[in-house]
């Protein structure tokens, strides 16, 4: 990419960031409006659904003389290329320009995206209970909506977190390597739950072991031990 193209892209980058920052600031002010007025009546709250913009700009390359302390004594004037990226101005008669100018029109839209695509928020919980054997624990990962409804048929994965387990035990070598059965991944049932068993193989160990459940980008961790 040429220097001129790179500078134009950087200038456009700054313009778009400036627009987005202003849009965020405006939306934050609308969001922070008091929900009730001084008489206890609900205020009207506003959400910006989108913002259309159209920019007409001039990319101008001009030559400028630059005198350095060494250049003056030698009589040499160094030519540098200066890129200007400014809003277009109306043409003025009688003014001749010696610059190389390119006029461009850029249009677009900033669209507001609701968190979680407008769907109710999903919560993940992870619990453990000791199974019939002292060495085994039943791990239950549960997915449910903010409304309390279970999330059915959603993939869940449970993994042993060795790195954080070591940190939890002051980086002491762990006596056991826990195993997960029948499987570390599956789908939630009609109650939004996925169950699996964890076995801590060393009967004498008292360390804590961390397991992490995740479903998509949602994670939840739990520490278990036999003490």
C-alpha contacts under 8 A as a table, 3 or more apart, distances in Angstrom:
res1	aa1	res2	aa2	distance
1	X	5	X	6.28
1	X	6	X	6.44
2	X	5	X	5.23
2	X	6	X	6.19
3	X	6	X	5.06
3	X	7	X	6.13
4	X	7	X	5.21
4	X	8	X	6.14
4	X	61	X	8.00
4	X	83	X	7.05
5	X	8	X	5.07
5	X	9	X	6.17
6	X	9	X	5.17
6	X	10	X	6.27
7	X	10	X	5.06
7	X	11	X	6.15
7	X	83	X	7.11
8	X	11	X	5.12
8	X	12	X	6.19
8	X	59	X	7.08
8	X	83	X	7.84
8	X	85	X	7.05
9	X	12	X	5.14
9	X	13	X	6.03
10	X	13	X	4.92
10	X	14	X	6.37
11	X	14	X	5.23
11	X	15	X	6.43
11	X	85	X	6.48
12	X	15	X	5.05
12	X	16	X	6.23
13	X	16	X	5.36
13	X	17	X	6.17
14	X	17	X	5.12
14	X	18	X	6.06
15	X	18	X	5.10
15	X	19	X	6.35
16	X	19	X	5.11
16	X	20	X	6.22
17	X	20	X	5.08
17	X	21	X	6.02
18	X	21	X	5.15
18	X	22	X	6.21
19	X	22	X	5.20
19	X	23	X	6.16
20	X	23	X	4.96
20	X	24	X	6.14
20	X	110	X	7.79
21	X	24	X	5.14
21	X	25	X	6.16
22	X	25	X	5.07
22	X	26	X	6.17
23	X	26	X	5.17
23	X	27	X	6.19
24	X	27	X	5.10
24	X	28	X	6.07
25	X	28	X	5.13
25	X	29	X	6.32
26	X	29	X	5.23
26	X	30	X	6.39
27	X	30	X	5.04
27	X	31	X	6.03
27	X	47	X	6.87
27	X	48	X	6.62
28	X	31	X	4.93
28	X	32	X	6.06
29	X	32	X	5.18
29	X	33	X	6.55
30	X	33	X	5.52
30	X	45	X	6.94
30	X	46	X	6.08
30	X	47	X	7.21
31	X	45	X	7.19
31	X	46	X	7.24
31	X	47	X	7.56
33	X	45	X	7.28
34	X	37	X	6.93
34	X	43	X	7.12
35	X	42	X	5.77
35	X	43	X	5.28
35	X	44	X	7.64
35	X	45	X	7.36
36	X	39	X	7.56
36	X	40	X	5.25
36	X	41	X	5.21
36	X	42	X	4.40
36	X	43	X	5.07
37	X	40	X	5.32
37	X	41	X	5.46
37	X	42	X	6.47
37	X	43	X	6.11
38	X	41	X	7.46
48	X	51	X	7.54
48	X	112	X	6.95
49	X	111	X	6.24
49	X	112	X	5.23
50	X	109	X	6.73
50	X	110	X	5.39
50	X	111	X	4.31
50	X	112	X	5.66
51	X	109	X	5.47
51	X	110	X	5.03
51	X	111	X	6.57
52	X	107	X	7.58
52	X	108	X	5.92
52	X	109	X	4.32
52	X	110	X	6.45
53	X	107	X	5.61
53	X	108	X	5.54
53	X	109	X	6.08
54	X	105	X	6.94
54	X	106	X	5.58
54	X	107	X	4.17
54	X	108	X	6.57
55	X	87	X	7.71
55	X	105	X	5.54
55	X	106	X	4.98
55	X	107	X	6.21
56	X	87	X	6.31
56	X	88	X	5.99
56	X	103	X	7.13
56	X	104	X	5.74
56	X	105	X	4.39
56	X	106	X	6.39
57	X	85	X	6.87
57	X	86	X	5.82
57	X	87	X	4.59
57	X	88	X	4.87
57	X	103	X	5.75
57	X	104	X	5.46
57	X	105	X	6.40
58	X	84	X	7.79
58	X	85	X	5.87
58	X	86	X	5.78
58	X	87	X	6.30
58	X	88	X	5.49
58	X	101	X	6.31
58	X	102	X	5.53
58	X	103	X	4.46
58	X	104	X	6.32
59	X	83	X	7.06
59	X	84	X	5.95
59	X	85	X	4.90
59	X	86	X	7.09
59	X	101	X	5.63
59	X	102	X	5.07
59	X	103	X	6.35
59	X	104	X	7.73
60	X	83	X	5.70
60	X	84	X	5.06
60	X	85	X	6.47
60	X	99	X	6.58
60	X	100	X	5.63
60	X	101	X	4.35
60	X	102	X	6.36
61	X	81	X	6.58
61	X	82	X	5.75
61	X	83	X	4.74
61	X	84	X	6.44
61	X	99	X	6.06
61	X	100	X	5.29
61	X	101	X	6.51
62	X	81	X	6.05
62	X	82	X	5.51
62	X	83	X	6.69
62	X	84	X	7.97
62	X	98	X	7.81
62	X	99	X	5.04
62	X	100	X	6.56
63	X	79	X	6.41
63	X	80	X	5.97
63	X	81	X	5.22
63	X	82	X	6.36
63	X	99	X	7.68
64	X	79	X	5.96
64	X	80	X	5.83
64	X	81	X	6.79
64	X	82	X	7.03
65	X	77	X	6.24
65	X	78	X	6.07
65	X	79	X	5.23
65	X	80	X	6.82
66	X	77	X	6.18
66	X	78	X	5.48
66	X	79	X	6.41
66	X	80	X	7.19
67	X	71	X	5.99
67	X	72	X	6.22
67	X	76	X	7.82
67	X	77	X	5.71
67	X	78	X	6.70
68	X	71	X	4.84
68	X	72	X	6.12
68	X	77	X	7.97
69	X	72	X	5.54
69	X	73	X	6.99
70	X	73	X	5.64
70	X	74	X	6.61
71	X	74	X	5.16
71	X	75	X	5.82
71	X	76	X	4.91
71	X	77	X	6.30
71	X	78	X	7.74
72	X	75	X	4.98
72	X	76	X	6.32
72	X	77	X	7.47
73	X	76	X	7.87
88	X	103	X	7.64
92	X	95	X	6.20
113	X	117	X	6.66
114	X	117	X	5.10
114	X	118	X	5.04
115	X	118	X	5.82
115	X	119	X	7.72
116	X	119	X	5.55
116	X	120	X	7.20
116	X	121	X	6.62
120	X	145	X	6.03
120	X	146	X	5.91
120	X	147	X	7.26
121	X	145	X	5.70
121	X	146	X	5.33
122	X	143	X	6.78
122	X	144	X	5.72
122	X	145	X	4.51
122	X	146	X	6.08
123	X	143	X	5.73
123	X	144	X	5.48
123	X	145	X	6.09
123	X	146	X	6.86
123	X	218	X	7.77
124	X	141	X	6.89
124	X	142	X	5.64
124	X	143	X	4.77
124	X	144	X	6.80
124	X	214	X	7.98
124	X	215	X	7.89
124	X	218	X	6.88
124	X	219	X	7.02
124	X	220	X	6.53
125	X	141	X	5.63
125	X	142	X	5.24
125	X	143	X	6.73
125	X	220	X	6.37
126	X	139	X	6.95
126	X	140	X	5.63
126	X	141	X	4.48
126	X	142	X	6.51
126	X	213	X	6.96
126	X	220	X	6.33
126	X	221	X	6.79
126	X	222	X	6.68
127	X	139	X	5.74
127	X	140	X	5.27
127	X	141	X	6.61
127	X	222	X	7.22
128	X	137	X	6.29
128	X	138	X	5.45
128	X	139	X	4.53
128	X	140	X	6.26
128	X	224	X	7.63
129	X	137	X	5.58
129	X	138	X	5.33
129	X	139	X	6.85
130	X	133	X	7.50
130	X	134	X	6.77
130	X	136	X	6.16
130	X	137	X	4.38
130	X	138	X	6.17
131	X	134	X	6.78
131	X	135	X	7.90
131	X	136	X	5.32
131	X	137	X	4.99
131	X	138	X	5.88
132	X	136	X	7.18
133	X	136	X	5.36
134	X	137	X	7.88
134	X	226	X	7.41
135	X	199	X	5.52
135	X	200	X	5.20
135	X	201	X	6.43
135	X	202	X	7.77
135	X	203	X	6.57
135	X	226	X	7.41
136	X	197	X	6.62
136	X	198	X	5.50
136	X	199	X	4.38
136	X	200	X	6.34
137	X	197	X	5.62
137	X	198	X	5.15
137	X	199	X	6.47
138	X	195	X	6.89
138	X	196	X	5.93
138	X	197	X	4.57
138	X	198	X	6.38
139	X	195	X	5.68
139	X	196	X	5.48
139	X	197	X	5.94
139	X	198	X	7.12
140	X	193	X	6.49
140	X	194	X	5.76
140	X	195	X	4.62
140	X	196	X	6.81
141	X	156	X	7.62
141	X	193	X	5.60
141	X	194	X	5.25
141	X	195	X	6.47
141	X	213	X	6.82
142	X	150	X	7.95
142	X	188	X	7.47
142	X	192	X	5.43
142	X	193	X	4.34
142	X	194	X	6.44
143	X	150	X	6.04
143	X	151	X	5.39
143	X	152	X	7.96
143	X	188	X	7.54
143	X	192	X	5.18
143	X	193	X	6.47
144	X	147	X	7.84
144	X	148	X	5.82
144	X	149	X	5.45
144	X	150	X	4.19
144	X	151	X	5.06
144	X	192	X	6.42
145	X	148	X	5.24
145	X	149	X	5.29
145	X	150	X	6.27
145	X	151	X	6.67
146	X	149	X	7.44
150	X	190	X	7.39
150	X	191	X	5.61
150	X	192	X	4.58
151	X	154	X	6.50
151	X	188	X	7.18
151	X	190	X	7.96
151	X	191	X	7.55
151	X	192	X	4.88
152	X	187	X	7.74
152	X	188	X	5.35
152	X	189	X	5.67
152	X	190	X	5.52
152	X	191	X	6.89
152	X	192	X	5.01
153	X	187	X	5.18
153	X	188	X	4.93
153	X	189	X	6.23
153	X	190	X	7.72
153	X	192	X	7.56
154	X	187	X	5.16
154	X	188	X	5.38
154	X	192	X	7.94
154	X	215	X	7.49
155	X	185	X	7.21
155	X	186	X	5.62
155	X	187	X	4.34
155	X	188	X	6.53
155	X	215	X	6.12
155	X	216	X	7.97
156	X	185	X	5.61
156	X	186	X	5.58
156	X	187	X	5.80
156	X	188	X	7.02
156	X	194	X	6.97
156	X	213	X	6.88
156	X	214	X	5.81
156	X	215	X	4.77
156	X	216	X	7.92
157	X	184	X	5.64
157	X	185	X	4.13
157	X	186	X	6.58
157	X	213	X	5.52
157	X	214	X	5.43
157	X	215	X	6.54
158	X	184	X	5.05
158	X	185	X	6.16
158	X	211	X	6.71
158	X	212	X	5.52
158	X	213	X	4.27
158	X	214	X	6.55
159	X	184	X	6.39
159	X	211	X	5.59
159	X	212	X	5.35
159	X	213	X	6.50
160	X	178	X	7.49
160	X	209	X	7.73
160	X	210	X	6.25
160	X	211	X	4.55
160	X	212	X	6.43
161	X	164	X	5.81
161	X	165	X	6.07
161	X	209	X	7.63
161	X	210	X	5.43
161	X	211	X	5.41
161	X	212	X	6.50
162	X	165	X	4.97
162	X	166	X	6.15
162	X	209	X	7.80
162	X	210	X	7.31
163	X	166	X	5.31
163	X	167	X	6.45
164	X	167	X	4.91
164	X	168	X	6.02
164	X	210	X	6.80
165	X	168	X	5.05
165	X	169	X	6.35
165	X	208	X	6.79
165	X	209	X	5.24
165	X	210	X	5.33
166	X	169	X	5.17
166	X	170	X	6.28
166	X	171	X	4.47
166	X	172	X	6.39
166	X	173	X	7.18
166	X	174	X	7.25
167	X	170	X	5.09
167	X	171	X	5.07
168	X	171	X	7.23
168	X	208	X	7.21
169	X	172	X	5.84
169	X	207	X	6.70
169	X	208	X	6.90
174	X	177	X	7.47
174	X	207	X	7.09
175	X	202	X	6.61
175	X	205	X	6.14
175	X	207	X	7.97
176	X	200	X	6.20
176	X	201	X	5.80
176	X	202	X	5.33
176	X	205	X	7.04
177	X	200	X	6.84
177	X	201	X	6.83
178	X	198	X	6.57
178	X	199	X	5.48
178	X	200	X	4.73
178	X	201	X	6.31
179	X	198	X	5.65
179	X	199	X	5.28
179	X	200	X	6.89
179	X	201	X	7.76
180	X	183	X	6.11
180	X	184	X	6.07
180	X	196	X	7.00
180	X	197	X	5.73
180	X	198	X	4.61
180	X	199	X	6.52
181	X	184	X	6.76
181	X	196	X	6.07
181	X	197	X	5.32
181	X	198	X	6.46
182	X	196	X	6.41
182	X	197	X	6.96
183	X	186	X	7.42
183	X	196	X	6.63
184	X	196	X	6.90
186	X	194	X	6.73
187	X	193	X	7.96
187	X	194	X	6.24
188	X	191	X	7.36
188	X	192	X	4.83
188	X	193	X	4.69
188	X	194	X	4.79
189	X	192	X	5.16
189	X	193	X	5.40
189	X	194	X	6.53
190	X	193	X	7.42
200	X	203	X	7.36
202	X	205	X	5.64
205	X	226	X	7.44
206	X	225	X	6.18
206	X	226	X	5.83
206	X	227	X	5.57
207	X	225	X	5.99
207	X	226	X	7.74
208	X	223	X	6.03
208	X	224	X	5.42
208	X	225	X	4.65
208	X	226	X	7.99
209	X	223	X	5.27
209	X	224	X	5.35
209	X	225	X	6.36
210	X	221	X	6.76
210	X	222	X	5.56
210	X	223	X	4.27
210	X	224	X	6.51
211	X	221	X	5.58
211	X	222	X	5.49
211	X	223	X	6.40
212	X	219	X	6.81
212	X	220	X	5.67
212	X	221	X	4.22
212	X	222	X	6.55
213	X	219	X	5.58
213	X	220	X	5.25
213	X	221	X	6.13
214	X	217	X	6.91
214	X	218	X	5.47
214	X	219	X	4.24
214	X	220	X	6.40
215	X	218	X	5.32
215	X	219	X	6.57
216	X	219	X	7.97
